[in-house]
Amino acid sequence: MWEAKSEDGVFRTSCPVCGNRLIGDAEKGELVCPNCGYVTFAPADEGPEWKAMDLEEKNKRVRVGSPTTLVLHDLGLTTEISATMRDSHGKYLDPAMRASVEKMKKWQSRIRTISSEERGLANVLSKISELCESLNLPQNVAETAAQIYRTSARMKVAKSKSILGMTAATVYLACRKCGVSRTLKEVARGAGLEKGSVARYFRLVLKDVEKTYVPPPSVEKYISKLVNMAKIDPRVEHLALTLSRKTNDSKISSGKAPAGLAAAYVYLSSVMLGEHLPQREVAEFAEVTEVTVRNRCREILDNYVIRQEVSGSD
């Protein structure tokens, strides 16, 4: 049954005059009310002419390209030649045709990046994709990092700068913008660079490109991350989040890295629940030192009194 589109843009199958059900006339492309005679045009069917029972079948039948992506220098709009060396029937190509396809692939690769700017952009974006993949970051972080680098390249901030340094800086900034809990040390290690080097490039991008302060992920996100890495009782996460919400104010958090605070909350919660998680392991998971964990724990305990209720048995 066709549906009529009313003036407010909503599709309906009932007559807007008398409320009766409309009948479709396929030959004229109209919808007619059998009661009052109201006539309206039937909307065009913009859906596919095929049906699919599951996602795999849909992917086989769909004939449109992939969505555009900022991670590819040409936004993914260029046609790619498959590397399988098979024809449309799944048969392997003969040697002569294979040589012809190899030549086409070579020229296709060349014409995709004609200018030196395009080649440089493609190189950096491939590094961003590799780094995000090695850190198991979601696609939205890679897209955000690609957008940040494109902006920095357009503003000439990335000119004559280290490719790896700019890659790590944009990925770390993208993590902060997307609320993904990754420390500067983790990103630097993934890129094979020193933490101080990445920090310099990060400050450069933040000052010249972003120009606004981007806060790091919250302590709560770091707590969830640490508990997942430690594979301990979920009650530890619940208690650590509760302690964080009740005690994490300016006296504790001002000027402190969220990873160190999260490590302290997780360690205190594990002790209170009898999990006996070593302080050294918590510090390693949080990418901080044991001294930092001890100092944060001491600051929390010095400023707040934490009471634990113990239920007695009958």
LOMI-7180 format. One record per residue (C-alpha): x, y, z; residue number from 1; residue in three letters. Coordinates in steps of 0.1 Angstrom, whole numbers. Each point is the difference from the previous one (the first is absolute). Layout:
residues N
+-------+-------+-------+--------+------+
:    c1 :    c2 :    c3 : torkol : bami :
+-------+-------+-------+--------+------+
:     X :     Y :     Z :    NUM :  ALA :
...
+-------+-------+-------+--------+------+
//
This chain:
residues 314
+-------+-------+-------+--------+------+
:    c1 :    c2 :    c3 : torkol : bami :
+-------+-------+-------+--------+------+
:     0 :     0 :     0 :      1 :  MET :
:    13 :    34 :    -9 :      2 :  TRP :
:     2 :    28 :    24 :      3 :  GLU :
:    -9 :    37 :    -7 :      4 :  ALA :
:    23 :    27 :    11 :      5 :  LYS :
:   -18 :    29 :    16 :      6 :  SER :
:    10 :    37 :     1 :      7 :  GLU :
:    18 :    -5 :    33 :      8 :  ASP :
:    23 :   -26 :   -16 :      9 :  GLY :
:   -15 :   -30 :    18 :     10 :  VAL :
:   -10 :   -31 :   -20 :     11 :  PHE :
:   -36 :   -12 :     6 :     12 :  ARG :
:   -23 :   -27 :   -14 :     13 :  THR :
:   -32 :    18 :    10 :     14 :  SER :
:   -19 :    27 :   -17 :     15 :  CYS :
:     8 :    35 :    15 :     16 :  PRO :
:   -36 :    11 :    -8 :     17 :  VAL :
:   -22 :   -28 :    13 :     18 :  CYS :
:    24 :   -24 :    16 :     19 :  GLY :
:    -8 :   -30 :   -21 :     20 :  ASN :
:    28 :   -23 :   -13 :     21 :  ARG :
:    14 :    10 :   -34 :     22 :  LEU :
:     2 :   -24 :   -30 :     23 :  ILE :
:    30 :     0 :   -23 :     24 :  GLY :
:    -4 :     3 :   -38 :     25 :  ASP :
:    32 :   -16 :   -14 :     26 :  ALA :
:    -8 :    10 :   -36 :     27 :  GLU :
:    -4 :    37 :     7 :     28 :  LYS :
:    23 :     2 :    30 :     29 :  GLY :
:   -26 :    15 :    22 :     30 :  GLU :
:   -17 :    -7 :    34 :     31 :  LEU :
:   -38 :     4 :     0 :     32 :  VAL :
:   -24 :     2 :    29 :     33 :  CYS :
:   -31 :   -22 :    -8 :     34 :  PRO :
:   -22 :    20 :    23 :     35 :  ASN :
:     5 :    36 :    -9 :     36 :  CYS :
:    20 :    -3 :   -32 :     37 :  GLY :
:    31 :    18 :    13 :     38 :  TYR :
:    30 :    -7 :   -23 :     39 :  VAL :
:    37 :     4 :     7 :     40 :  THR :
:    32 :   -11 :   -17 :     41 :  PHE :
:    16 :   -32 :    13 :     42 :  ALA :
:    36 :     5 :    11 :     43 :  PRO :
:    28 :   -17 :   -20 :     44 :  ALA :
:    14 :   -31 :    15 :     45 :  ASP :
:    37 :     9 :     6 :     46 :  GLU :
:     9 :   -34 :    15 :     47 :  GLY :
:    19 :   -28 :   -17 :     48 :  PRO :
:   -18 :   -23 :   -23 :     49 :  GLU :
:    16 :   -30 :    17 :     50 :  TRP :
:    -6 :   -16 :    34 :     51 :  LYS :
:    26 :   -13 :    25 :     52 :  ALA :
:    -5 :   -23 :    29 :     53 :  MET :
:    31 :     9 :    19 :     54 :  ASP :
:    30 :    24 :     0 :     55 :  LEU :
:    23 :   -24 :   -20 :     56 :  GLU :
:   -26 :    -3 :   -28 :     57 :  GLU :
:    -5 :    38 :     1 :     58 :  LYS :
:    37 :     6 :    -4 :     59 :  ASN :
:     1 :   -23 :   -30 :     60 :  LYS :
:   -29 :    16 :   -18 :     61 :  ARG :
:     6 :    36 :     7 :     62 :  VAL :
:    14 :    19 :   -29 :     63 :  ARG :
:    11 :    33 :    15 :     64 :  VAL :
:    34 :     9 :    13 :     65 :  GLY :
:    13 :     4 :    35 :     66 :  SER :
:    -7 :    32 :    20 :     67 :  PRO :
:    25 :    28 :    -3 :     68 :  THR :
:    28 :     1 :    26 :     69 :  THR :
:    25 :    26 :    11 :     70 :  LEU :
:    26 :   -26 :     6 :     71 :  VAL :
:     6 :    -4 :   -37 :     72 :  LEU :
:    16 :    29 :   -18 :     73 :  HIS :
:   -26 :    -1 :   -28 :     74 :  ASP :
:   -29 :    -6 :    25 :     75 :  LEU :
:    -4 :   -36 :   -14 :     76 :  GLY :
:   -16 :    12 :   -32 :     77 :  LEU :
:    27 :   -15 :   -24 :     78 :  THR :
:    -8 :   -34 :   -15 :     79 :  THR :
:    23 :   -27 :    13 :     80 :  GLU :
:    12 :   -30 :   -21 :     81 :  ILE :
:    -3 :   -33 :    19 :     82 :  SER :
:    31 :   -19 :     9 :     83 :  ALA :
:   -17 :   -34 :    -3 :     84 :  THR :
:     9 :    -4 :   -37 :     85 :  MET :
:   -34 :   -17 :    -7 :     86 :  ARG :
:   -27 :     9 :   -25 :     87 :  ASP :
:   -37 :     6 :     7 :     88 :  SER :
:    -6 :   -38 :     0 :     89 :  HIS :
:    27 :    -7 :    26 :     90 :  GLY :
:    24 :   -15 :   -25 :     91 :  LYS :
:    37 :     9 :     1 :     92 :  TYR :
:    12 :    23 :   -28 :     93 :  LEU :
:    23 :   -14 :   -26 :     94 :  ASP :
:    37 :    13 :     0 :     95 :  PRO :
:    -5 :    25 :   -28 :     96 :  ALA :
:   -31 :    16 :    17 :     97 :  MET :
:    18 :    -1 :    34 :     98 :  ARG :
:    29 :    20 :   -14 :     99 :  ALA :
:   -25 :    25 :   -15 :    100 :  SER :
:   -18 :     4 :    34 :    101 :  VAL :
:    33 :     4 :    18 :    102 :  GLU :
:     9 :    28 :   -24 :    103 :  LYS :
:   -34 :    17 :     6 :    104 :  MET :
:     4 :    -3 :    38 :    105 :  LYS :
:    34 :    17 :    -3 :    106 :  LYS :
:   -13 :    29 :   -20 :    107 :  TRP :
:   -31 :     2 :    22 :    108 :  GLN :
:    23 :     4 :    31 :    109 :  SER :
:    19 :    27 :   -18 :    110 :  ARG :
:   -29 :    21 :   -11 :    111 :  ILE :
:   -16 :    -1 :    35 :    112 :  ARG :
:    28 :    21 :    14 :    113 :  THR :
:    12 :    22 :   -28 :    114 :  ILE :
:    14 :    29 :    20 :    115 :  SER :
:    26 :     0 :    28 :    116 :  SER :
:   -27 :    14 :    24 :    117 :  GLU :
:   -23 :   -30 :    -7 :    118 :  GLU :
:    28 :   -25 :     4 :    119 :  ARG :
:    10 :    16 :    34 :    120 :  GLY :
:   -36 :     1 :    12 :    121 :  LEU :
:    -6 :   -36 :   -10 :    122 :  ALA :
:    32 :   -10 :    18 :    123 :  ASN :
:   -10 :    17 :    33 :    124 :  VAL :
:   -36 :   -13 :    -1 :    125 :  LEU :
:    13 :   -35 :    -5 :    126 :  SER :
:    22 :     5 :    31 :    127 :  LYS :
:   -30 :    12 :    19 :    128 :  ILE :
:   -20 :   -31 :    -9 :    129 :  SER :
:    29 :   -23 :    10 :    130 :  GLU :
:     4 :    17 :    33 :    131 :  LEU :
:   -37 :    -1 :     8 :    132 :  CYS :
:    -2 :   -36 :    -9 :    133 :  GLU :
:    30 :    -9 :    21 :    134 :  SER :
:   -16 :    18 :    30 :    135 :  LEU :
:   -34 :   -17 :    -6 :    136 :  ASN :
:   -17 :    34 :    -4 :    137 :  LEU :
:   -35 :     4 :   -14 :    138 :  PRO :
:    -6 :    13 :   -35 :    139 :  GLN :
:   -13 :    34 :    12 :    140 :  ASN :
:    34 :     7 :    16 :    141 :  VAL :
:    18 :    -7 :   -33 :    142 :  ALA :
:   -25 :    22 :   -19 :    143 :  GLU :
:     5 :    28 :    25 :    144 :  THR :
:    38 :    -3 :    -1 :    145 :  ALA :
:    -1 :     2 :   -38 :    146 :  ALA :
:   -22 :    31 :     1 :    147 :  GLN :
:    25 :    16 :    25 :    148 :  ILE :
:    29 :    -7 :   -23 :    149 :  TYR :
:   -18 :    12 :   -31 :    150 :  ARG :
:    -6 :    33 :    18 :    151 :  THR :
:    36 :     3 :    12 :    152 :  SER :
:    12 :    -7 :   -36 :    153 :  ALA :
:   -23 :    26 :   -14 :    154 :  ARG :
:    13 :    25 :    25 :    155 :  MET :
:    36 :    -9 :    -8 :    156 :  LYS :
:     6 :   -11 :    37 :    157 :  VAL :
:    11 :   -35 :   -11 :    158 :  ALA :
:    25 :    13 :   -25 :    159 :  LYS :
:    36 :   -12 :     6 :    160 :  SER :
:   -11 :   -19 :    31 :    161 :  LYS :
:     7 :   -36 :     9 :    162 :  SER :
:   -27 :   -23 :   -15 :    163 :  ILE :
:     1 :   -23 :    30 :    164 :  LEU :
:    -1 :    29 :    24 :    165 :  GLY :
:   -31 :    16 :   -16 :    166 :  MET :
:   -16 :   -34 :    -4 :    167 :  THR :
:     3 :    -8 :    38 :    168 :  ALA :
:   -10 :    35 :    10 :    169 :  ALA :
:   -32 :     0 :   -22 :    170 :  THR :
:   -10 :   -35 :    12 :    171 :  VAL :
:     5 :    10 :    37 :    172 :  TYR :
:   -20 :    32 :    -5 :    173 :  LEU :
:   -27 :   -20 :   -18 :    174 :  ALA :
:    -1 :   -24 :    30 :    175 :  CYS :
:    -6 :    29 :    23 :    176 :  ARG :
:   -27 :    16 :   -22 :    177 :  LYS :
:   -18 :   -34 :    -3 :    178 :  CYS :
:     3 :    -7 :    37 :    179 :  GLY :
:    21 :   -32 :    -5 :    180 :  VAL :
:    23 :    -7 :    29 :    181 :  SER :
:    35 :    -3 :   -15 :    182 :  ARG :
:    30 :    16 :    18 :    183 :  THR :
:    27 :    20 :   -18 :    184 :  LEU :
:    25 :   -28 :     9 :    185 :  LYS :
:   -22 :   -26 :   -17 :    186 :  GLU :
:    -3 :    19 :   -32 :    187 :  VAL :
:    37 :     9 :     0 :    188 :  ALA :
:     9 :   -37 :     5 :    189 :  ARG :
:   -23 :   -11 :   -28 :    190 :  GLY :
:    17 :    25 :   -23 :    191 :  ALA :
:    35 :   -10 :    11 :    192 :  GLY :
:     8 :    35 :    13 :    193 :  LEU :
:    10 :    16 :    33 :    194 :  GLU :
:   -28 :    14 :    21 :    195 :  LYS :
:    16 :    35 :     1 :    196 :  GLY :
:     2 :     1 :   -38 :    197 :  SER :
:   -37 :    -8 :    -4 :    198 :  VAL :
:    -8 :    26 :    27 :    199 :  ALA :
:    17 :    27 :   -19 :    200 :  ARG :
:   -19 :    -7 :   -32 :    201 :  TYR :
:   -32 :    -3 :    20 :    202 :  PHE :
:     5 :    34 :    14 :    203 :  ARG :
:     7 :    14 :   -35 :    204 :  LEU :
:   -32 :   -15 :   -14 :    205 :  VAL :
:   -20 :    11 :    30 :    206 :  LEU :
:    13 :    36 :    -3 :    207 :  LYS :
:    -1 :     5 :   -37 :    208 :  ASP :
:   -28 :   -22 :   -12 :    209 :  VAL :
:   -25 :    -8 :    28 :    210 :  GLU :
:     5 :    33 :    19 :    211 :  LYS :
:   -23 :   -12 :    28 :    212 :  THR :
:     7 :   -21 :    30 :    213 :  TYR :
:   -10 :   -36 :    -4 :    214 :  VAL :
:    -3 :   -17 :    34 :    215 :  PRO :
:    13 :   -36 :     4 :    216 :  PRO :
:   -24 :   -29 :     5 :    217 :  PRO :
:   -17 :     0 :    34 :    218 :  SER :
:    12 :   -20 :    30 :    219 :  VAL :
:   -30 :   -23 :    -4 :    220 :  GLU :
:    10 :   -11 :   -34 :    221 :  LYS :
:    35 :    -8 :    12 :    222 :  TYR :
:   -15 :   -20 :    29 :    223 :  ILE :
:   -20 :   -22 :   -24 :    224 :  SER :
:    30 :    -5 :   -22 :    225 :  LYS :
:    23 :   -10 :    30 :    226 :  LEU :
:   -26 :   -25 :    13 :    227 :  VAL :
:    -4 :   -16 :   -34 :    228 :  ASN :
:    38 :    -3 :    -4 :    229 :  MET :
:     4 :   -15 :    35 :    230 :  ALA :
:   -29 :   -24 :    -5 :    231 :  LYS :
:   -12 :     3 :    36 :    232 :  ILE :
:   -34 :    -1 :    16 :    233 :  ASP :
:   -25 :    26 :   -15 :    234 :  PRO :
:    -8 :    10 :    36 :    235 :  ARG :
:    34 :    17 :     1 :    236 :  VAL :
:   -10 :    22 :   -30 :    237 :  GLU :
:   -33 :     9 :    16 :    238 :  HIS :
:    16 :     9 :    33 :    239 :  LEU :
:    28 :    20 :   -17 :    240 :  ALA :
:   -25 :    20 :   -20 :    241 :  LEU :
:   -20 :     7 :    32 :    242 :  THR :
:    31 :    12 :    18 :    243 :  LEU :
:    10 :    21 :   -30 :    244 :  SER :
:   -34 :    18 :    -2 :    245 :  ARG :
:    -1 :     7 :    38 :    246 :  LYS :
:    37 :    11 :     4 :    247 :  THR :
:    12 :    12 :   -34 :    248 :  ASN :
:    -1 :    38 :     6 :    249 :  ASP :
:    25 :    28 :    -5 :    250 :  SER :
:    20 :    -9 :    31 :    251 :  LYS :
:     8 :   -34 :   -15 :    252 :  ILE :
:    -2 :     4 :   -38 :    253 :  SER :
:    15 :    35 :    -5 :    254 :  SER :
:    32 :    -4 :   -21 :    255 :  GLY :
:    -1 :   -38 :     3 :    256 :  LYS :
:     1 :   -24 :   -30 :    257 :  ALA :
:   -33 :   -20 :    -2 :    258 :  PRO :
:    20 :   -33 :    -5 :    259 :  ALA :
:    17 :     4 :    34 :    260 :  GLY :
:   -32 :     8 :    18 :    261 :  LEU :
:   -18 :   -29 :   -17 :    262 :  ALA :
:    28 :   -24 :    11 :    263 :  ALA :
:    -4 :    12 :    36 :    264 :  ALA :
:   -37 :    -5 :     1 :    265 :  TYR :
:     3 :   -35 :   -16 :    266 :  VAL :
:    27 :    -9 :    25 :    267 :  TYR :
:   -19 :    12 :    31 :    268 :  LEU :
:   -32 :   -17 :   -12 :    269 :  SER :
:    19 :   -33 :    -6 :    270 :  SER :
:    14 :     2 :    36 :    271 :  VAL :
:   -34 :     7 :    15 :    272 :  MET :
:   -16 :   -29 :   -19 :    273 :  LEU :
:    28 :   -24 :     8 :    274 :  GLY :
:    12 :    -4 :   -36 :    275 :  GLU :
:    36 :     5 :    10 :    276 :  HIS :
:    10 :    16 :   -34 :    277 :  LEU :
:    37 :     9 :     3 :    278 :  PRO :
:     8 :    37 :    -2 :    279 :  GLN :
:    27 :    -7 :   -26 :    280 :  ARG :
:   -25 :   -16 :   -24 :    281 :  GLU :
:   -24 :    29 :     4 :    282 :  VAL :
:    28 :    24 :    -8 :    283 :  ALA :
:    11 :   -20 :   -30 :    284 :  GLU :
:   -36 :    -1 :   -14 :    285 :  PHE :
:    -4 :    38 :     5 :    286 :  ALA :
:    35 :     8 :   -15 :    287 :  GLU :
:    10 :    18 :    32 :    288 :  VAL :
:    25 :    -7 :    27 :    289 :  THR :
:    -7 :   -17 :    33 :    290 :  GLU :
:    10 :    33 :    18 :    291 :  VAL :
:   -28 :    18 :   -19 :    292 :  THR :
:   -25 :   -26 :    11 :    293 :  VAL :
:    11 :     2 :    37 :    294 :  ARG :
:    -1 :    38 :    -1 :    295 :  ASN :
:   -35 :     1 :   -15 :    296 :  ARG :
:   -12 :   -25 :    26 :    297 :  CYS :
:    15 :    20 :    28 :    298 :  ARG :
:   -16 :    32 :   -12 :    299 :  GLU :
:   -34 :   -17 :    -2 :    300 :  ILE :
:     3 :   -15 :    35 :    301 :  LEU :
:    13 :    32 :    15 :    302 :  ASP :
:   -29 :    21 :   -13 :    303 :  ASN :
:   -29 :   -25 :     4 :    304 :  TYR :
:   -11 :   -26 :    25 :    305 :  VAL :
:   -12 :   -31 :   -18 :    306 :  ILE :
:   -22 :   -23 :    20 :    307 :  ARG :
:    -8 :   -35 :   -11 :    308 :  GLN :
:   -31 :   -18 :    13 :    309 :  GLU :
:     4 :   -37 :     9 :    310 :  VAL :
:   -32 :   -20 :     1 :    311 :  SER :
:     0 :   -25 :    28 :    312 :  GLY :
:   -14 :   -35 :    -1 :    313 :  SER :
:   -28 :   -12 :    22 :    314 :  ASP :
+-------+-------+-------+--------+------+
//
